[in-house]
Amino acid sequence: MPENGKWRNGMRVEVPAVFGAVIAELHERLLERGSVLATAEVLDGGLEFQARSILAETFAVLGGDVESPLVTVDYSDPEVLSAHGQRSAVLDIDPSEPLMAAEVLFGVALPLVADAVAVAGGRRRDLDVARALHHAIWRRFPPGAIAYVEVLRDRLRSSDREARLRLARELHDRIAHGIAAGVQRLEAAQLRRPDEEVAAAIGILRGSLLDTQDIAVDLRAQVGDSELAEALEEYAYATGGRGTLPVHVAQVGTVRPLSELAREELFTIIAEATRNARTHAQQATAVNARLEWSPTALQVTVTDDGLGYDDTARKPTSFGLRGIAERARTIGATIEFLNAPSAAGIRLTLQFAGSGTT
């Protein structure tokens, strides 16, 4: 209903006065809270527009002009949500601010609207007012906050991908190239004047060159649109050969959809665990990566069939293992480091939301 409109049943409310009173009190309350959505002069333009839309919808529902929607929250227009999220991100408005403003708006508008409706209709309709106002607010603010969070998550994922690709390029184009150039010069010198120590140095550098190239490949590897197991199979194929331990991927249970963040973090964890096995496993012949899906959780086990590790040389505080633990915490997974003959590696458990477990 327009701000100067009239209800179908003949009752008239001084809508402009109600709108003005709500906006003025909302502005005052947000100023008291030090909200970024209010300056000394004005209320945030986007918030004021939303508040007026909410009040208009509330009066329209109470007047019988429109029906209250069955589904409170409307996520049906992703483009609008994305634009709202981008705006909030550009302005650096924390999603808690609009949600707090929505709560304040409800508290401010409820008595003012209820009083206006009572005067116009001759009876109290507080419950109807509360329902209509709640629906109008809830349809708008939570989707906006979710859209903003999604924008931040996309930025985080993009930043991580860009950092990995940039590091891979630096390793391949600068570090690996420099090692290769040094090896070539040493080999030329070795041809002119053979020396056992130079030969040993060449062997060490060639090993370091292969390690650097492998790390660059690992950093470029991503799940993308593939399923996790499929991406792991491709990774195992791409990084196999040259004497490295083969990786066998197995999957049991019914696969459940995972977020992009979870898939990429799990992939990176498994790749790091594989790299650890290839580097440190004693007398191992293969690495086994097993994905076990259940209705409540995904359990990932990455182990080698070697003799186990020397605990003095491989500690949970080492850089690689610490990185695995940090990535596991990022997605809410638990991690256990295993060290036993034929079963050294990691065991990760990712509980699914709503599974009733912790």
Contacts in CASP RR format, 6 or more apart in sequence:
PFRMAT RR
TARGET T0000
AUTHOR 0000-0000-0000
METHOD contacts of the structure
MODEL  1
MPENGKWRNGMRVEVPAVFGAVIAELHERLLERGSVLATAEVLDGGLEFQ
ARSILAETFAVLGGDVESPLVTVDYSDPEVLSAHGQRSAVLDIDPSEPLM
AAEVLFGVALPLVADAVAVAGGRRRDLDVARALHHAIWRRFPPGAIAYVE
VLRDRLRSSDREARLRLARELHDRIAHGIAAGVQRLEAAQLRRPDEEVAA
AIGILRGSLLDTQDIAVDLRAQVGDSELAEALEEYAYATGGRGTLPVHVA
QVGTVRPLSELAREELFTIIAEATRNARTHAQQATAVNARLEWSPTALQV
TVTDDGLGYDDTARKPTSFGLRGIAERARTIGATIEFLNAPSAAGIRLTL
QFAGSGTT
1 7 0 8 1.000
1 15 0 8 1.000
1 56 0 8 1.000
1 59 0 8 1.000
1 60 0 8 1.000
1 63 0 8 1.000
1 65 0 8 1.000
2 15 0 8 1.000
2 56 0 8 1.000
3 15 0 8 1.000
3 16 0 8 1.000
3 19 0 8 1.000
3 52 0 8 1.000
3 56 0 8 1.000
4 15 0 8 1.000
4 16 0 8 1.000
5 12 0 8 1.000
5 15 0 8 1.000
6 12 0 8 1.000
7 13 0 8 1.000
7 59 0 8 1.000
7 62 0 8 1.000
7 63 0 8 1.000
7 64 0 8 1.000
7 65 0 8 1.000
7 120 0 8 1.000
8 63 0 8 1.000
8 64 0 8 1.000
8 65 0 8 1.000
9 63 0 8 1.000
9 64 0 8 1.000
11 63 0 8 1.000
11 120 0 8 1.000
11 121 0 8 1.000
12 120 0 8 1.000
13 59 0 8 1.000
13 116 0 8 1.000
13 117 0 8 1.000
13 119 0 8 1.000
13 120 0 8 1.000
14 116 0 8 1.000
15 55 0 8 1.000
15 59 0 8 1.000
15 116 0 8 1.000
17 116 0 8 1.000
18 55 0 8 1.000
18 112 0 8 1.000
18 113 0 8 1.000
18 116 0 8 1.000
19 52 0 8 1.000
19 55 0 8 1.000
21 112 0 8 1.000
22 51 0 8 1.000
22 55 0 8 1.000
22 105 0 8 1.000
22 108 0 8 1.000
22 109 0 8 1.000
22 112 0 8 1.000
22 113 0 8 1.000
23 43 0 8 1.000
23 48 0 8 1.000
23 51 0 8 1.000
23 52 0 8 1.000
25 108 0 8 1.000
25 112 0 8 1.000
26 43 0 8 1.000
26 47 0 8 1.000
26 51 0 8 1.000
26 101 0 8 1.000
26 104 0 8 1.000
26 105 0 8 1.000
26 108 0 8 1.000
26 109 0 8 1.000
27 38 0 8 1.000
27 42 0 8 1.000
27 43 0 8 1.000
29 104 0 8 1.000
29 108 0 8 1.000
30 37 0 8 1.000
30 38 0 8 1.000
30 43 0 8 1.000
30 101 0 8 1.000
30 104 0 8 1.000
31 38 0 8 1.000
31 40 0 8 1.000
33 100 0 8 1.000
33 104 0 8 1.000
35 97 0 8 1.000
35 100 0 8 1.000
35 101 0 8 1.000
36 44 0 8 1.000
36 93 0 8 1.000
36 94 0 8 1.000
36 97 0 8 1.000
37 43 0 8 1.000
37 44 0 8 1.000
37 47 0 8 1.000
37 93 0 8 1.000
37 97 0 8 1.000
37 98 0 8 1.000
37 101 0 8 1.000
38 44 0 8 1.000
42 48 0 8 1.000
43 51 0 8 1.000
47 98 0 8 1.000
47 101 0 8 1.000
50 140 0 8 1.000
50 141 0 8 1.000
51 105 0 8 1.000
51 109 0 8 1.000
53 136 0 8 1.000
53 140 0 8 1.000
54 105 0 8 1.000
54 109 0 8 1.000
54 133 0 8 1.000
54 136 0 8 1.000
54 137 0 8 1.000
54 140 0 8 1.000
55 109 0 8 1.000
55 113 0 8 1.000
55 136 0 8 1.000
57 66 0 8 1.000
57 132 0 8 1.000
57 135 0 8 1.000
57 136 0 8 1.000
58 109 0 8 1.000
58 113 0 8 1.000
58 129 0 8 1.000
58 132 0 8 1.000
58 133 0 8 1.000
58 136 0 8 1.000
59 113 0 8 1.000
60 66 0 8 1.000
61 67 0 8 1.000
61 68 0 8 1.000
61 132 0 8 1.000
61 135 0 8 1.000
61 136 0 8 1.000
62 117 0 8 1.000
62 125 0 8 1.000
62 128 0 8 1.000
62 129 0 8 1.000
62 132 0 8 1.000
68 131 0 8 1.000
68 132 0 8 1.000
68 135 0 8 1.000
69 135 0 8 1.000
69 139 0 8 1.000
72 134 0 8 1.000
72 135 0 8 1.000
72 138 0 8 1.000
72 139 0 8 1.000
73 138 0 8 1.000
73 139 0 8 1.000
73 142 0 8 1.000
73 143 0 8 1.000
74 139 0 8 1.000
74 143 0 8 1.000
75 81 0 8 1.000
75 143 0 8 1.000
75 146 0 8 1.000
81 143 0 8 1.000
81 144 0 8 1.000
81 146 0 8 1.000
81 147 0 8 1.000
81 150 0 8 1.000
82 147 0 8 1.000
82 150 0 8 1.000
82 151 0 8 1.000
84 143 0 8 1.000
84 144 0 8 1.000
84 147 0 8 1.000
84 148 0 8 1.000
85 144 0 8 1.000
85 147 0 8 1.000
85 148 0 8 1.000
85 150 0 8 1.000
85 151 0 8 1.000
86 151 0 8 1.000
88 95 0 8 1.000
88 98 0 8 1.000
88 144 0 8 1.000
88 147 0 8 1.000
88 148 0 8 1.000
88 151 0 8 1.000
89 148 0 8 1.000
89 151 0 8 1.000
89 152 0 8 1.000
89 155 0 8 1.000
93 148 0 8 1.000
95 144 0 8 1.000
95 145 0 8 1.000
95 146 0 8 1.000
95 148 0 8 1.000
95 149 0 8 1.000
96 145 0 8 1.000
98 141 0 8 1.000
98 144 0 8 1.000
98 145 0 8 1.000
99 141 0 8 1.000
99 142 0 8 1.000
99 145 0 8 1.000
101 141 0 8 1.000
102 137 0 8 1.000
102 138 0 8 1.000
102 140 0 8 1.000
102 141 0 8 1.000
105 137 0 8 1.000
106 133 0 8 1.000
106 134 0 8 1.000
106 137 0 8 1.000
109 133 0 8 1.000
110 126 0 8 1.000
110 129 0 8 1.000
110 130 0 8 1.000
110 133 0 8 1.000
113 129 0 8 1.000
113 133 0 8 1.000
114 124 0 8 1.000
114 125 0 8 1.000
114 126 0 8 1.000
114 129 0 8 1.000
114 130 0 8 1.000
117 125 0 8 1.000
117 128 0 8 1.000
117 129 0 8 1.000
118 124 0 8 1.000
118 125 0 8 1.000
153 261 0 8 1.000
156 261 0 8 1.000
157 260 0 8 1.000
157 261 0 8 1.000
157 264 0 8 1.000
160 264 0 8 1.000
161 222 0 8 1.000
164 219 0 8 1.000
164 220 0 8 1.000
164 222 0 8 1.000
165 219 0 8 1.000
165 220 0 8 1.000
167 219 0 8 1.000
168 215 0 8 1.000
168 216 0 8 1.000
168 217 0 8 1.000
168 219 0 8 1.000
168 220 0 8 1.000
169 216 0 8 1.000
171 212 0 8 1.000
171 213 0 8 1.000
171 215 0 8 1.000
171 216 0 8 1.000
171 219 0 8 1.000
172 212 0 8 1.000
172 213 0 8 1.000
172 216 0 8 1.000
175 212 0 8 1.000
176 209 0 8 1.000
176 212 0 8 1.000
176 213 0 8 1.000
176 216 0 8 1.000
179 205 0 8 1.000
179 208 0 8 1.000
179 209 0 8 1.000
179 212 0 8 1.000
180 209 0 8 1.000
182 205 0 8 1.000
183 202 0 8 1.000
183 205 0 8 1.000
183 206 0 8 1.000
183 209 0 8 1.000
186 198 0 8 1.000
186 201 0 8 1.000
186 202 0 8 1.000
186 205 0 8 1.000
187 202 0 8 1.000
189 198 0 8 1.000
190 198 0 8 1.000
190 199 0 8 1.000
190 202 0 8 1.000
210 242 0 8 1.000
211 279 0 8 1.000
214 239 0 8 1.000
214 244 0 8 1.000
214 275 0 8 1.000
215 275 0 8 1.000
217 238 0 8 1.000
217 239 0 8 1.000
218 235 0 8 1.000
218 239 0 8 1.000
218 271 0 8 1.000
218 272 0 8 1.000
218 275 0 8 1.000
221 231 0 8 1.000
221 234 0 8 1.000
221 235 0 8 1.000
221 238 0 8 1.000
221 239 0 8 1.000
221 267 0 8 1.000
221 271 0 8 1.000
222 231 0 8 1.000
222 264 0 8 1.000
222 267 0 8 1.000
223 231 0 8 1.000
223 260 0 8 1.000
223 263 0 8 1.000
223 264 0 8 1.000
223 267 0 8 1.000
224 231 0 8 1.000
224 260 0 8 1.000
224 263 0 8 1.000
224 264 0 8 1.000
226 234 0 8 1.000
227 255 0 8 1.000
228 258 0 8 1.000
228 263 0 8 1.000
228 266 0 8 1.000
228 267 0 8 1.000
228 291 0 8 1.000
229 249 0 8 1.000
229 251 0 8 1.000
229 255 0 8 1.000
229 291 0 8 1.000
231 263 0 8 1.000
231 267 0 8 1.000
232 247 0 8 1.000
232 249 0 8 1.000
232 267 0 8 1.000
232 270 0 8 1.000
232 289 0 8 1.000
233 249 0 8 1.000
235 247 0 8 1.000
235 267 0 8 1.000
235 271 0 8 1.000
235 274 0 8 1.000
236 246 0 8 1.000
236 247 0 8 1.000
236 248 0 8 1.000
236 249 0 8 1.000
236 274 0 8 1.000
236 289 0 8 1.000
239 247 0 8 1.000
239 274 0 8 1.000
240 246 0 8 1.000
240 247 0 8 1.000
244 278 0 8 1.000
245 277 0 8 1.000
245 278 0 8 1.000
245 281 0 8 1.000
245 284 0 8 1.000
245 285 0 8 1.000
245 286 0 8 1.000
245 287 0 8 1.000
245 304 0 8 1.000
246 286 0 8 1.000
246 287 0 8 1.000
247 274 0 8 1.000
247 286 0 8 1.000
247 287 0 8 1.000
247 288 0 8 1.000
247 289 0 8 1.000
248 286 0 8 1.000
248 287 0 8 1.000
248 288 0 8 1.000
248 289 0 8 1.000
249 289 0 8 1.000
249 290 0 8 1.000
249 291 0 8 1.000
250 288 0 8 1.000
250 289 0 8 1.000
250 290 0 8 1.000
250 291 0 8 1.000
251 290 0 8 1.000
251 291 0 8 1.000
251 292 0 8 1.000
251 293 0 8 1.000
252 290 0 8 1.000
252 291 0 8 1.000
252 292 0 8 1.000
252 293 0 8 1.000
253 292 0 8 1.000
253 293 0 8 1.000
253 294 0 8 1.000
254 293 0 8 1.000
254 295 0 8 1.000
255 293 0 8 1.000
256 293 0 8 1.000
256 298 0 8 1.000
256 352 0 8 1.000
258 266 0 8 1.000
258 298 0 8 1.000
261 330 0 8 1.000
261 331 0 8 1.000
262 331 0 8 1.000
262 350 0 8 1.000
265 327 0 8 1.000
265 328 0 8 1.000
265 330 0 8 1.000
265 331 0 8 1.000
266 298 0 8 1.000
266 300 0 8 1.000
266 331 0 8 1.000
266 333 0 8 1.000
266 348 0 8 1.000
266 350 0 8 1.000
268 327 0 8 1.000
269 300 0 8 1.000
269 324 0 8 1.000
269 327 0 8 1.000
269 328 0 8 1.000
269 335 0 8 1.000
269 346 0 8 1.000
269 348 0 8 1.000
270 289 0 8 1.000
270 300 0 8 1.000
270 302 0 8 1.000
272 320 0 8 1.000
272 323 0 8 1.000
272 324 0 8 1.000
273 289 0 8 1.000
273 302 0 8 1.000
273 324 0 8 1.000
273 345 0 8 1.000
273 346 0 8 1.000
274 287 0 8 1.000
274 289 0 8 1.000
274 302 0 8 1.000
276 314 0 8 1.000
276 320 0 8 1.000
276 321 0 8 1.000
276 345 0 8 1.000
277 284 0 8 1.000
277 287 0 8 1.000
277 302 0 8 1.000
277 303 0 8 1.000
277 304 0 8 1.000
277 344 0 8 1.000
277 345 0 8 1.000
278 287 0 8 1.000
280 309 0 8 1.000
280 313 0 8 1.000
280 314 0 8 1.000
281 287 0 8 1.000
281 304 0 8 1.000
281 306 0 8 1.000
281 307 0 8 1.000
281 308 0 8 1.000
281 309 0 8 1.000
281 344 0 8 1.000
282 306 0 8 1.000
282 307 0 8 1.000
282 308 0 8 1.000
282 309 0 8 1.000
282 310 0 8 1.000
283 306 0 8 1.000
283 307 0 8 1.000
284 304 0 8 1.000
284 305 0 8 1.000
284 306 0 8 1.000
284 307 0 8 1.000
285 305 0 8 1.000
285 306 0 8 1.000
286 304 0 8 1.000
286 305 0 8 1.000
287 302 0 8 1.000
287 303 0 8 1.000
287 304 0 8 1.000
288 301 0 8 1.000
288 302 0 8 1.000
288 303 0 8 1.000
288 304 0 8 1.000
288 305 0 8 1.000
289 300 0 8 1.000
289 301 0 8 1.000
289 302 0 8 1.000
290 300 0 8 1.000
290 301 0 8 1.000
290 302 0 8 1.000
291 298 0 8 1.000
291 299 0 8 1.000
291 300 0 8 1.000
292 298 0 8 1.000
292 299 0 8 1.000
292 300 0 8 1.000
292 301 0 8 1.000
295 352 0 8 1.000
295 355 0 8 1.000
296 351 0 8 1.000
296 352 0 8 1.000
296 355 0 8 1.000
296 356 0 8 1.000
296 357 0 8 1.000
297 349 0 8 1.000
297 350 0 8 1.000
297 351 0 8 1.000
297 352 0 8 1.000
297 355 0 8 1.000
297 357 0 8 1.000
298 349 0 8 1.000
298 350 0 8 1.000
298 352 0 8 1.000
299 347 0 8 1.000
299 348 0 8 1.000
299 349 0 8 1.000
299 350 0 8 1.000
300 346 0 8 1.000
300 347 0 8 1.000
300 348 0 8 1.000
300 349 0 8 1.000
300 350 0 8 1.000
301 345 0 8 1.000
301 346 0 8 1.000
301 347 0 8 1.000
301 348 0 8 1.000
302 345 0 8 1.000
302 346 0 8 1.000
303 338 0 8 1.000
303 342 0 8 1.000
303 343 0 8 1.000
303 344 0 8 1.000
303 345 0 8 1.000
303 346 0 8 1.000
304 344 0 8 1.000
304 345 0 8 1.000
305 342 0 8 1.000
306 341 0 8 1.000
306 342 0 8 1.000
306 344 0 8 1.000
307 341 0 8 1.000
308 339 0 8 1.000
308 340 0 8 1.000
308 341 0 8 1.000
308 344 0 8 1.000
309 339 0 8 1.000
309 344 0 8 1.000
311 339 0 8 1.000
314 321 0 8 1.000
314 339 0 8 1.000
315 321 0 8 1.000
316 322 0 8 1.000
316 325 0 8 1.000
316 337 0 8 1.000
321 337 0 8 1.000
324 335 0 8 1.000
324 346 0 8 1.000
325 335 0 8 1.000
328 334 0 8 1.000
328 335 0 8 1.000
328 348 0 8 1.000
331 350 0 8 1.000
332 350 0 8 1.000
332 351 0 8 1.000
333 348 0 8 1.000
333 349 0 8 1.000
333 350 0 8 1.000
333 351 0 8 1.000
334 348 0 8 1.000
334 349 0 8 1.000
335 346 0 8 1.000
335 347 0 8 1.000
335 348 0 8 1.000
336 346 0 8 1.000
336 347 0 8 1.000
336 348 0 8 1.000
337 345 0 8 1.000
337 346 0 8 1.000
338 344 0 8 1.000
338 345 0 8 1.000
338 346 0 8 1.000
338 347 0 8 1.000
339 345 0 8 1.000
351 357 0 8 1.000
351 358 0 8 1.000
END
